[in-house]
């Protein structure tokens, strides 16, 4: 076992080295490790804050998208209802216009038929008179009574 006399001459340098080591550890801790640890902790906090913000924004975006899609669906339903209303009005107008055109055409056709019938009657009367005249002329020529 070592004695005090053998240990004591080495005790002061060992204690000095231990003091230098502890002071060095304290300096290294204060100058390097604590800032690094704080920086790392700050980075982790910023990342977690950014993730929380992103999650909130994603939730808000999903809510806004759902509201937008609901408004869009409502607008589409209203547009479809308006389209059906306009289409119905257009079809009713088309039926009215076509009915009026058909009535006008039928009236014009009836008028044309009446005019044609009166012209046919007049032509038959004229032809009958002319046929009688021609028959008389032919009979006179055949019988030798030429004018």
DSSP file (Angstrom, degrees, kcal/mol; ACC not computed):
  #  RESIDUE AA STRUCTURE BP1 BP2  ACC     N-H-->O    O-->H-N    N-H-->O    O-->H-N    TCO  KAPPA ALPHA  PHI   PSI    X-CA   Y-CA   Z-CA
    1    1 A X              0   0    0      0, 0.0     2,-0.1     0, 0.0     0, 0.0   0.000 360.0 360.0 360.0 138.9    0.0    0.0    0.0
    2    2 A X        -     0   0    0      1,-0.1     2,-0.2     2,-0.0     0, 0.0  -0.407 360.0-135.8 -75.2 151.7    1.3    3.4   -0.9
    3    3 A X     >  -     0   0    0     -2,-0.1     4,-1.6     1,-0.1     3,-0.3  -0.542  22.8-105.4-102.1 168.7    2.1    5.7    1.9
    4    4 A X  H  > S+     0   0    0      1,-0.2     4,-3.1     2,-0.2     5,-0.2   0.859 118.6  57.3 -63.6 -35.9    1.4    9.4    2.4
    5    5 A X  H  > S+     0   0    0      1,-0.2     4,-0.7     2,-0.2    -1,-0.2   0.845 108.8  45.7 -65.6 -33.3    5.0   10.3    1.7
    6    6 A X  H  4 S+     0   0    0     -3,-0.3     4,-0.3     2,-0.1    -1,-0.2   0.785 119.0  41.8 -80.1 -26.0    4.9    8.6   -1.7
    7    7 A X  H >X S+     0   0    0     -4,-1.6     3,-1.4     1,-0.1     4,-0.9   0.877 100.0  69.9 -87.7 -40.0    1.5   10.2   -2.6
    8    8 A X  H >X S+     0   0    0     -4,-3.1     4,-0.7     1,-0.3     3,-0.7   0.803  92.8  55.2 -56.2 -39.6    2.0   13.7   -1.3
    9    9 A X  H 3< S+     0   0    0     -4,-0.7     4,-0.4     1,-0.2    -1,-0.3   0.812 114.8  41.9 -65.9 -24.2    4.5   14.9   -3.9
   10   10 A X  H <> S+     0   0    0     -3,-1.4     4,-1.8    -4,-0.3    -1,-0.2   0.556  96.5  80.3 -94.5  -9.1    2.1   13.9   -6.7
   11   11 A X  H <X S+     0   0    0     -4,-0.9     4,-2.7    -3,-0.7     5,-0.2   0.897  89.0  51.1 -69.0 -42.3   -1.0   15.2   -5.0
   12   12 A X  H  X S+     0   0    0     -4,-0.7     4,-2.7     2,-0.2     5,-0.2   0.936 112.4  44.7 -65.4 -48.4   -0.5   18.9   -5.9
   13   13 A X  H  > S+     0   0    0     -4,-0.4     4,-2.7     2,-0.2    -1,-0.2   0.894 114.8  49.9 -63.9 -35.8    0.0   18.3   -9.7
   14   14 A X  H  X S+     0   0    0     -4,-1.8     4,-2.5     2,-0.2    -2,-0.2   0.925 112.6  46.6 -67.0 -43.0   -3.0   15.9   -9.7
   15   15 A X  H  X S+     0   0    0     -4,-2.7     4,-2.7     2,-0.2    -2,-0.2   0.891 112.7  50.5 -65.5 -39.0   -5.2   18.4   -7.9
   16   16 A X  H  X S+     0   0    0     -4,-2.7     4,-2.8     2,-0.2    -2,-0.2   0.927 112.3  46.3 -63.1 -44.5   -4.0   21.1  -10.3
   17   17 A X  H  X S+     0   0    0     -4,-2.7     4,-2.7     2,-0.2    -2,-0.2   0.885 112.5  51.0 -65.2 -37.3   -4.8   18.9  -13.3
   18   18 A X  H  X S+     0   0    0     -4,-2.5     4,-2.6     2,-0.2    -2,-0.2   0.905 111.5  47.7 -65.4 -40.8   -8.2   18.0  -11.7
   19   19 A X  H  X S+     0   0    0     -4,-2.7     4,-2.8     2,-0.2     5,-0.2   0.922 113.1  47.6 -65.2 -44.5   -8.9   21.7  -11.2
   20   20 A X  H  X S+     0   0    0     -4,-2.8     4,-2.7     2,-0.2    -2,-0.2   0.909 112.6  50.5 -62.2 -41.8   -7.9   22.5  -14.8
   21   21 A X  H  X S+     0   0    0     -4,-2.7     4,-2.7     2,-0.2    -2,-0.2   0.934 112.6  45.3 -61.8 -46.7  -10.0   19.6  -16.0
   22   22 A X  H  X S+     0   0    0     -4,-2.6     4,-2.6     2,-0.2    -2,-0.2   0.904 114.2  48.2 -65.6 -41.7  -13.1   20.8  -14.1
   23   23 A X  H  X S+     0   0    0     -4,-2.8     4,-2.7     2,-0.2    -1,-0.2   0.918 112.6  49.6 -63.6 -42.1  -12.6   24.4  -15.2
   24   24 A X  H  X S+     0   0    0     -4,-2.7     4,-3.1    -5,-0.2     5,-0.3   0.912 110.8  49.5 -62.3 -42.9  -12.2   23.2  -18.8
   25   25 A X  H  X S+     0   0    0     -4,-2.7     4,-2.8     2,-0.2    -1,-0.2   0.928 111.7  49.2 -61.9 -44.2  -15.3   21.1  -18.5
   26   26 A X  H  X S+     0   0    0     -4,-2.6     4,-2.7     2,-0.2    -2,-0.2   0.916 114.1  45.2 -61.3 -43.9  -17.2   24.1  -17.1
   27   27 A X  H  X S+     0   0    0     -4,-2.7     4,-3.3     2,-0.2     5,-0.4   0.935 114.7  47.6 -65.3 -46.3  -16.0   26.4  -19.9
   28   28 A X  H  X>S+     0   0    0     -4,-3.1     4,-2.4    -5,-0.2     5,-2.0   0.909 113.9  48.5 -61.6 -40.7  -16.7   23.8  -22.5
   29   29 A X  I  <>S+     0   0    0     -4,-2.8     5,-3.1    -5,-0.3     6,-0.3   0.949 117.5  40.1 -64.6 -47.4  -20.1   23.2  -21.0
   30   30 A X  I  <5S+     0   0    0     -4,-2.7     5,-0.3    -5,-0.2    -2,-0.2   0.881 124.6  36.5 -70.7 -38.7  -20.9   26.9  -20.9
   31   31 A X  I  <5S+     0   0    0     -4,-3.3    -3,-0.2    -5,-0.2    -2,-0.2   0.789 135.5  10.0 -87.6 -29.8  -19.4   27.9  -24.2
   32   32 A X  I  X5S+     0   0    0     -4,-2.4     4,-2.1    -5,-0.4    -3,-0.2   0.791 124.6  43.7-117.7 -55.8  -20.3   24.9  -26.4
   33   33 A X  I  ><S+     0   0    0     -5,-2.0     4,-3.0     2,-0.2     5,-0.2   0.924 112.7  48.5 -69.6 -45.4  -22.7   22.4  -24.9
   34   34 A X  H  ><S+     0   0    0     -5,-3.1     4,-3.0    -6,-0.2     5,-0.2   0.939 114.5  45.3 -63.0 -46.9  -25.3   24.7  -23.4
   35   35 A X  H  > S+     0   0    0     -5,-0.3     4,-3.0    -6,-0.3     5,-0.2   0.915 115.2  48.8 -61.2 -39.2  -25.6   26.8  -26.6
   36   36 A X  H  X S+     0   0    0     -4,-2.1     4,-2.7     2,-0.2    -2,-0.2   0.937 113.6  45.9 -63.6 -45.0  -25.8   23.7  -28.6
   37   37 A X  H  X S+     0   0    0     -4,-3.0     4,-2.7     2,-0.2    -2,-0.2   0.914 115.3  46.9 -63.9 -43.1  -28.4   22.2  -26.3
   38   38 A X  H  X S+     0   0    0     -4,-3.0     4,-2.9    -5,-0.2    -2,-0.2   0.910 113.1  49.3 -64.7 -41.6  -30.4   25.4  -26.3
   39   39 A X  H  X S+     0   0    0     -4,-3.0     4,-2.5    -5,-0.2    -2,-0.2   0.924 112.9  46.8 -62.8 -44.0  -30.2   25.7  -30.1
   40   40 A X  H  X S+     0   0    0     -4,-2.7     4,-2.5     2,-0.2    -2,-0.2   0.913 113.6  47.7 -64.6 -43.1  -31.3   22.1  -30.5
   41   41 A X  H  X S+     0   0    0     -4,-2.7     4,-2.3     2,-0.2    -2,-0.2   0.902 112.4  50.1 -64.9 -40.5  -34.2   22.6  -28.1
   42   42 A X  H  X S+     0   0    0     -4,-2.9     4,-2.8     2,-0.2    -2,-0.2   0.900 110.3  50.1 -63.2 -41.0  -35.2   25.8  -29.8
   43   43 A X  H  X S+     0   0    0     -4,-2.5     4,-2.7     2,-0.2    -2,-0.2   0.924 110.3  49.4 -63.8 -44.2  -35.1   24.1  -33.2
   44   44 A X  H  X S+     0   0    0     -4,-2.5     4,-2.6     1,-0.2    -2,-0.2   0.900 112.0  49.1 -61.8 -39.7  -37.3   21.3  -31.9
   45   45 A X  H  X S+     0   0    0     -4,-2.3     4,-2.8     2,-0.2    -2,-0.2   0.919 111.7  48.3 -65.6 -43.3  -39.7   23.9  -30.4
   46   46 A X  H  X S+     0   0    0     -4,-2.8     4,-2.7     2,-0.2    -2,-0.2   0.905 112.8  48.8 -63.6 -40.0  -39.8   25.8  -33.7
   47   47 A X  H  X S+     0   0    0     -4,-2.7     4,-2.6     2,-0.2    -2,-0.2   0.933 113.2  46.0 -64.8 -45.8  -40.4   22.5  -35.6
   48   48 A X  H  X S+     0   0    0     -4,-2.6     4,-2.4     2,-0.2    -2,-0.2   0.891 114.0  49.3 -66.2 -36.9  -43.2   21.4  -33.3
   49   49 A X  H  X S+     0   0    0     -4,-2.8     4,-2.7     2,-0.2    -2,-0.2   0.912 111.5  49.3 -64.8 -41.4  -44.7   24.9  -33.5
   50   50 A X  H  X S+     0   0    0     -4,-2.7     4,-2.7     2,-0.2    -2,-0.2   0.897 111.5  49.0 -64.8 -39.4  -44.5   24.8  -37.3
   51   51 A X  H  X S+     0   0    0     -4,-2.6     4,-2.6     2,-0.2    -2,-0.2   0.912 111.5  49.1 -65.9 -41.3  -46.1   21.4  -37.3
   52   52 A X  H  X S+     0   0    0     -4,-2.4     4,-2.5     2,-0.2    -2,-0.2   0.916 112.7  48.0 -63.4 -42.0  -48.9   22.6  -35.0
   53   53 A X  H  X S+     0   0    0     -4,-2.7     4,-2.9     2,-0.2    -2,-0.2   0.918 111.6  50.2 -63.5 -43.0  -49.4   25.6  -37.3
   54   54 A X  H  X S+     0   0    0     -4,-2.7     4,-2.6     2,-0.2    -2,-0.2   0.903 110.4  49.9 -62.6 -40.5  -49.5   23.4  -40.3
   55   55 A X  H  X S+     0   0    0     -4,-2.6     4,-2.4     2,-0.2    -1,-0.2   0.921 112.2  47.4 -64.3 -42.7  -52.0   21.1  -38.7
   56   56 A X  H  X S+     0   0    0     -4,-2.5     4,-2.8     1,-0.2    -2,-0.2   0.924 113.6  47.8 -63.1 -43.3  -54.2   24.1  -37.8
   57   57 A X  H  X S+     0   0    0     -4,-2.9     4,-2.9     2,-0.2    -2,-0.2   0.887 111.1  51.0 -65.3 -38.4  -53.9   25.5  -41.3
   58   58 A X  H  X S+     0   0    0     -4,-2.6     4,-2.4     2,-0.2    -1,-0.2   0.911 111.8  47.4 -65.0 -41.3  -54.7   22.1  -42.9
   59   59 A X  H  X S+     0   0    0     -4,-2.4     4,-2.4     2,-0.2    -2,-0.2   0.931 113.8  47.4 -63.8 -45.1  -57.8   21.8  -40.7
   60   60 A X  H  X S+     0   0    0     -4,-2.8     4,-2.8     1,-0.2    -2,-0.2   0.908 111.9  50.4 -62.2 -42.1  -58.8   25.3  -41.6
   61   61 A X  H  X S+     0   0    0     -4,-2.9     4,-2.7     2,-0.2    -1,-0.2   0.901 110.1  50.2 -63.7 -40.1  -58.2   24.6  -45.3
   62   62 A X  H  X S+     0   0    0     -4,-2.4     4,-2.4     2,-0.2    -2,-0.2   0.911 112.0  47.6 -64.8 -41.0  -60.3   21.5  -45.1
   63   63 A X  H  X S+     0   0    0     -4,-2.4     4,-2.5     2,-0.2    -2,-0.2   0.922 113.6  47.4 -64.3 -43.5  -63.2   23.4  -43.4
   64   64 A X  H  X S+     0   0    0     -4,-2.8     4,-2.7     2,-0.2    -2,-0.2   0.888 111.7  50.8 -65.9 -37.9  -62.9   26.1  -46.0
   65   65 A X  H  X S+     0   0    0     -4,-2.7     4,-3.0     2,-0.2    -1,-0.2   0.914 110.3  49.2 -65.1 -41.7  -62.9   23.6  -48.8
   66   66 A X  H  X S+     0   0    0     -4,-2.4     4,-2.2     2,-0.2    -2,-0.2   0.917 113.0  47.4 -63.5 -41.9  -66.0   21.9  -47.4
   67   67 A X  H  X S+     0   0    0     -4,-2.5     4,-2.5     2,-0.2    -2,-0.2   0.911 112.8  49.6 -64.5 -41.1  -67.7   25.2  -47.1
   68   68 A X  H  X S+     0   0    0     -4,-2.7     4,-2.8     1,-0.2    -2,-0.2   0.925 111.3  48.3 -62.9 -45.0  -66.7   26.1  -50.6
   69   69 A X  H  X S+     0   0    0     -4,-3.0     4,-2.6     2,-0.2    -1,-0.2   0.868 110.9  51.2 -66.1 -34.8  -67.9   22.8  -52.0
   70   70 A X  H  X S+     0   0    0     -4,-2.2     4,-2.4     2,-0.2    -1,-0.2   0.926 112.5  45.7 -66.1 -43.3  -71.2   23.2  -50.1
   71   71 A X  H  X S+     0   0    0     -4,-2.5     4,-2.7     2,-0.2    -2,-0.2   0.900 113.3  50.6 -64.7 -39.2  -71.6   26.7  -51.7
   72   72 A X  H  X S+     0   0    0     -4,-2.8     4,-2.5     2,-0.2    -2,-0.2   0.912 110.3  48.7 -64.7 -42.4  -70.7   25.3  -55.1
   73   73 A X  H  X S+     0   0    0     -4,-2.6     4,-2.4     2,-0.2    -2,-0.2   0.911 112.4  49.0 -63.6 -41.3  -73.2   22.5  -54.8
   74   74 A X  H  X S+     0   0    0     -4,-2.4     4,-2.6     2,-0.2    -2,-0.2   0.925 111.3  49.1 -63.0 -44.1  -75.9   25.0  -53.7
   75   75 A X  H  X S+     0   0    0     -4,-2.7     4,-2.7     1,-0.2    -2,-0.2   0.892 110.8  50.8 -63.3 -38.7  -75.0   27.3  -56.7
   76   76 A X  H  X S+     0   0    0     -4,-2.5     4,-2.7     2,-0.2    -1,-0.2   0.912 110.2  49.3 -65.0 -41.2  -75.1   24.3  -59.0
   77   77 A X  H  X S+     0   0    0     -4,-2.4     4,-2.6     2,-0.2    -2,-0.2   0.927 113.1  46.7 -63.1 -43.7  -78.6   23.3  -57.7
   78   78 A X  H  X S+     0   0    0     -4,-2.6     4,-2.7     2,-0.2    -2,-0.2   0.910 112.9  49.6 -64.0 -41.3  -79.8   26.9  -58.1
   79   79 A X  H  X S+     0   0    0     -4,-2.7     4,-2.8     2,-0.2    -2,-0.2   0.902 111.4  49.0 -64.5 -39.7  -78.3   27.1  -61.6
   80   80 A X  H  X S+     0   0    0     -4,-2.7     4,-2.7     2,-0.2    -2,-0.2   0.917 112.0  48.5 -65.7 -42.1  -80.0   23.7  -62.5
   81   81 A X  H  X S+     0   0    0     -4,-2.6     4,-2.3     2,-0.2    -2,-0.2   0.924 114.0  46.5 -62.9 -43.1  -83.3   24.9  -61.2
   82   82 A X  H  X S+     0   0    0     -4,-2.7     4,-2.9     2,-0.2     5,-0.2   0.898 111.5  52.1 -64.8 -40.3  -83.0   28.2  -63.1
   83   83 A X  H  X S+     0   0    0     -4,-2.8     4,-2.9     2,-0.2    -2,-0.2   0.921 110.6  47.5 -62.1 -43.8  -81.9   26.3  -66.2
   84   84 A X  H  X S+     0   0    0     -4,-2.7     4,-2.7     2,-0.2    -1,-0.2   0.895 112.4  50.2 -64.1 -39.1  -85.0   24.1  -65.9
   85   85 A X  H  X S+     0   0    0     -4,-2.3     4,-2.4     2,-0.2    -2,-0.2   0.934 113.9  43.8 -63.7 -46.0  -87.2   27.2  -65.4
   86   86 A X  H  X S+     0   0    0     -4,-2.9     4,-2.8     2,-0.2    -2,-0.2   0.901 113.6  51.5 -65.9 -40.4  -85.7   28.9  -68.5
   87   87 A X  H  X S+     0   0    0     -4,-2.9     4,-2.7    -5,-0.2    -2,-0.2   0.919 110.1  48.8 -63.6 -42.8  -85.9   25.7  -70.5
   88   88 A X  H  X S+     0   0    0     -4,-2.7     4,-2.4     2,-0.2    -2,-0.2   0.917 112.8  47.9 -61.9 -43.1  -89.6   25.3  -69.6
   89   89 A X  H  X S+     0   0    0     -4,-2.4     4,-2.6     2,-0.2    -2,-0.2   0.904 112.4  49.6 -64.0 -40.5  -90.3   28.9  -70.5
   90   90 A X  H  X S+     0   0    0     -4,-2.8     4,-2.9     2,-0.2    -2,-0.2   0.900 111.1  48.9 -65.7 -40.3  -88.5   28.5  -73.8
   91   91 A X  H  X S+     0   0    0     -4,-2.7     4,-2.8     2,-0.2    -2,-0.2   0.904 111.8  49.1 -66.2 -39.5  -90.4   25.3  -74.6
   92   92 A X  H  X S+     0   0    0     -4,-2.4     4,-2.4     2,-0.2    -2,-0.2   0.923 113.3  47.1 -64.0 -42.5  -93.7   27.1  -73.8
   93   93 A X  H  X S+     0   0    0     -4,-2.6     4,-3.2     2,-0.2     5,-0.2   0.912 111.5  51.2 -63.7 -42.1  -92.7   30.0  -76.0
   94   94 A X  H  X S+     0   0    0     -4,-2.9     4,-3.0     1,-0.2     5,-0.2   0.927 110.5  48.5 -61.0 -44.6  -91.6   27.6  -78.7
   95   95 A X  H  X S+     0   0    0     -4,-2.8     4,-2.7     2,-0.2    -1,-0.2   0.910 113.5  47.9 -62.4 -40.4  -95.0   25.8  -78.5
   96   96 A X  H  X S+     0   0    0     -4,-2.4     4,-3.0     2,-0.2    -2,-0.2   0.942 113.9  45.7 -64.8 -47.0  -96.8   29.2  -78.6
   97   97 A X  H  X S+     0   0    0     -4,-3.2     4,-2.7     1,-0.2    -2,-0.2   0.929 115.9  45.9 -63.4 -44.6  -94.8   30.4  -81.6
   98   98 A X  H  X S+     0   0    0     -4,-3.0     4,-2.7    -5,-0.2    -1,-0.2   0.902 113.5  49.7 -65.7 -39.4  -95.2   27.1  -83.5
   99   99 A X  H  X S+     0   0    0     -4,-2.7     4,-2.9    -5,-0.2    -2,-0.2   0.925 112.4  47.3 -63.1 -44.5  -98.9   27.0  -82.7
  100  100 A X  H  X S+     0   0    0     -4,-3.0     4,-2.8     2,-0.2    -2,-0.2   0.915 113.6  48.4 -62.2 -42.1  -99.3   30.6  -83.9
  101  101 A X  H  X S+     0   0    0     -4,-2.7     4,-2.7    -5,-0.2    -2,-0.2   0.907 112.4  48.7 -64.7 -40.5  -97.3   29.8  -87.0
  102  102 A X  H  X S+     0   0    0     -4,-2.7     4,-3.0     2,-0.2     5,-0.2   0.923 112.4  48.1 -64.9 -43.7  -99.4   26.7  -87.6
  103  103 A X  H  X S+     0   0    0     -4,-2.9     4,-2.6     2,-0.2    -2,-0.2   0.927 113.8  47.1 -61.9 -43.6 -102.7   28.7  -87.1
  104  104 A X  H  X S+     0   0    0     -4,-2.8     4,-2.7     2,-0.2    -2,-0.2   0.906 113.5  48.6 -64.5 -40.3 -101.4   31.4  -89.5
  105  105 A X  H  X S+     0   0    0     -4,-2.7     4,-2.8     2,-0.2    -2,-0.2   0.913 112.1  48.1 -65.9 -42.5 -100.4   28.8  -92.0
  106  106 A X  H  X S+     0   0    0     -4,-3.0     4,-2.7     2,-0.2    -2,-0.2   0.902 112.6  49.0 -65.1 -39.7 -103.7   27.0  -91.8
  107  107 A X  H  X S+     0   0    0     -4,-2.6     4,-2.6     2,-0.2    -2,-0.2   0.929 113.5  46.4 -63.6 -43.9 -105.5   30.3  -92.2
  108  108 A X  H  X S+     0   0    0     -4,-2.7     4,-2.9     2,-0.2    -2,-0.2   0.893 112.8  50.4 -64.9 -39.2 -103.4   31.2  -95.2
  109  109 A X  H  X S+     0   0    0     -4,-2.8     4,-2.6     2,-0.2    -2,-0.2   0.917 111.0  48.2 -65.5 -42.8 -103.9   27.7  -96.6
  110  110 A X  H  X S+     0   0    0     -4,-2.7     4,-2.5     2,-0.2    -2,-0.2   0.908 113.1  48.5 -63.2 -41.4 -107.7   28.0  -96.1
  111  111 A X  H  X S+     0   0    0     -4,-2.6     4,-2.8     2,-0.2    -2,-0.2   0.925 111.9  48.9 -63.5 -44.0 -107.6   31.4  -97.8
  112  112 A X  H  X S+     0   0    0     -4,-2.9     4,-2.9     1,-0.2    -2,-0.2   0.896 111.3  50.1 -63.2 -39.1 -105.6   30.0 -100.7
  113  113 A X  H  X S+     0   0    0     -4,-2.6     4,-3.0     2,-0.2    -1,-0.2   0.914 111.0  49.0 -64.9 -41.8 -108.0   27.1 -101.0
  114  114 A X  H  X S+     0   0    0     -4,-2.5     4,-2.5     2,-0.2    -2,-0.2   0.930 113.5  46.4 -62.2 -44.7 -110.9   29.5 -101.1
  115  115 A X  H  X S+     0   0    0     -4,-2.8     4,-2.6     1,-0.2    -2,-0.2   0.924 113.8  48.7 -62.4 -43.6 -109.2   31.7 -103.7
  116  116 A X  H  X S+     0   0    0     -4,-2.9     4,-3.0     2,-0.2    -2,-0.2   0.914 110.9  50.3 -63.3 -42.0 -108.3   28.6 -105.7
  117  117 A X  H  X S+     0   0    0     -4,-3.0     4,-2.6     2,-0.2    -1,-0.2   0.910 112.0  47.5 -62.8 -41.4 -111.9   27.3 -105.5
  118  118 A X  H  X S+     0   0    0     -4,-2.5     4,-2.5     2,-0.2    -1,-0.2   0.899 113.3  48.4 -67.7 -37.2 -113.2   30.7 -106.7
  119  119 A X  H  X S+     0   0    0     -4,-2.6     4,-2.9     2,-0.2    -2,-0.2   0.901 111.9  49.8 -66.7 -39.4 -110.6   30.7 -109.5
  120  120 A X  H  X S+     0   0    0     -4,-3.0     4,-2.8     2,-0.2     5,-0.2   0.926 111.8  48.1 -64.0 -43.4 -111.6   27.2 -110.5
  121  121 A X  H  X S+     0   0    0     -4,-2.6     4,-2.4     2,-0.2    -2,-0.2   0.926 113.7  46.9 -61.7 -44.4 -115.3   28.1 -110.5
  122  122 A X  H  X S+     0   0    0     -4,-2.5     4,-2.6     1,-0.2    -2,-0.2   0.910 113.5  48.8 -64.7 -40.8 -114.5   31.2 -112.6
  123  123 A X  H  X S+     0   0    0     -4,-2.9     4,-3.1     2,-0.2     5,-0.2   0.895 111.2  49.8 -66.1 -39.2 -112.4   29.1 -115.0
  124  124 A X  H  X S+     0   0    0     -4,-2.8     4,-2.8     2,-0.2    -2,-0.2   0.910 111.6  48.5 -65.6 -40.9 -115.0   26.4 -115.3
  125  125 A X  H  X S+     0   0    0     -4,-2.4     4,-2.4    -5,-0.2    -2,-0.2   0.940 114.6  45.3 -63.2 -45.4 -117.7   29.0 -116.0
  126  126 A X  H  X S+     0   0    0     -4,-2.6     4,-2.6     1,-0.2    -2,-0.2   0.911 115.2  47.5 -64.9 -41.4 -115.4   30.7 -118.6
  127  127 A X  H  X S+     0   0    0     -4,-3.1     4,-3.1     2,-0.2    -1,-0.2   0.883 110.5  52.0 -67.5 -37.4 -114.5   27.3 -120.2
  128  128 A X  H  X S+     0   0    0     -4,-2.8     4,-2.3    -5,-0.2    -1,-0.2   0.928 112.1  45.9 -64.5 -42.5 -118.1   26.2 -120.2
  129  129 A X  H  X S+     0   0    0     -4,-2.4     4,-2.2     2,-0.2    -2,-0.2   0.925 115.5  46.4 -64.9 -43.3 -119.1   29.4 -122.1
  130  130 A X  H  X S+     0   0    0     -4,-2.6     4,-3.0     1,-0.2    -2,-0.2   0.886 110.7  52.9 -66.8 -37.7 -116.1   29.1 -124.5
  131  131 A X  H  X S+     0   0    0     -4,-3.1     4,-2.7     2,-0.2    -1,-0.2   0.902 108.9  49.9 -64.6 -39.6 -117.0   25.4 -125.0
  132  132 A X  H  X S+     0   0    0     -4,-2.3     4,-2.5     2,-0.2    -2,-0.2   0.929 112.2  47.6 -63.1 -43.4 -120.5   26.3 -125.9
  133  133 A X  H  X S+     0   0    0     -4,-2.2     4,-2.7     1,-0.2    -2,-0.2   0.934 113.4  47.5 -62.6 -45.3 -119.3   28.9 -128.3
  134  134 A X  H  X S+     0   0    0     -4,-3.0     4,-2.9     1,-0.2    -1,-0.2   0.898 111.0  51.8 -63.1 -38.9 -116.8   26.5 -129.9
  135  135 A X  H  X S+     0   0    0     -4,-2.7     4,-2.7     2,-0.2    -1,-0.2   0.906 110.7  48.0 -65.1 -40.7 -119.5   23.8 -130.1
  136  136 A X  H  X S+     0   0    0     -4,-2.5     4,-2.7     2,-0.2    -2,-0.2   0.924 112.8  48.4 -63.5 -44.4 -121.8   26.3 -131.9
  137  137 A X  H  X S+     0   0    0     -4,-2.7     4,-2.2     1,-0.2    -2,-0.2   0.925 114.3  45.9 -62.6 -43.0 -119.0   27.3 -134.3
  138  138 A X  H  X S+     0   0    0     -4,-2.9     4,-2.8     2,-0.2     5,-0.2   0.905 113.0  49.5 -67.7 -40.0 -118.2   23.7 -135.0
  139  139 A X  H  X S+     0   0    0     -4,-2.7     4,-2.6     1,-0.2     6,-0.2   0.908 111.0  50.7 -65.1 -40.1 -121.8   22.7 -135.5
  140  140 A X  H  X>S+     0   0    0     -4,-2.7     5,-3.6     2,-0.2     4,-0.6   0.905 112.7  45.7 -66.0 -39.8 -122.3   25.7 -137.8
  141  141 A X  H ><5S+     0   0    0     -4,-2.2     3,-0.5     3,-0.2    -2,-0.2   0.911 112.9  49.7 -69.4 -41.5 -119.3   24.7 -139.9
  142  142 A X  H 3<5S+     0   0    0     -4,-2.8    -2,-0.2     1,-0.2    -1,-0.2   0.920 114.4  44.7 -64.4 -40.7 -120.3   21.1 -140.0
  143  143 A X  H 3<5S-     0   0    0     -4,-2.6    -1,-0.2    -5,-0.2    -2,-0.2   0.525 119.8-110.6 -82.5  -4.1 -123.8   22.0 -141.1
  144  144 A X  T <<5S+     0   0    0     -4,-0.6     2,-0.5    -3,-0.5    -3,-0.2   0.710  81.8 123.1  87.3  20.4 -122.4   24.4 -143.5
  145  145 A X      < +     0   0    0     -5,-3.6    -4,-0.2    -6,-0.2     2,-0.1  -0.428  36.6 169.0-106.9  57.1 -123.6   27.6 -141.9
  146  146 A X              0   0    0     -2,-0.5    -8,-0.0    -5,-0.2    -9,-0.0  -0.431 360.0 360.0 -72.1 141.2 -120.2   29.2 -141.6
  147  147 A X              0   0    0     -2,-0.1    -1,-0.1   -10,-0.1   -10,-0.0   0.493 360.0 360.0 -76.4 360.0 -120.2   32.8 -140.7
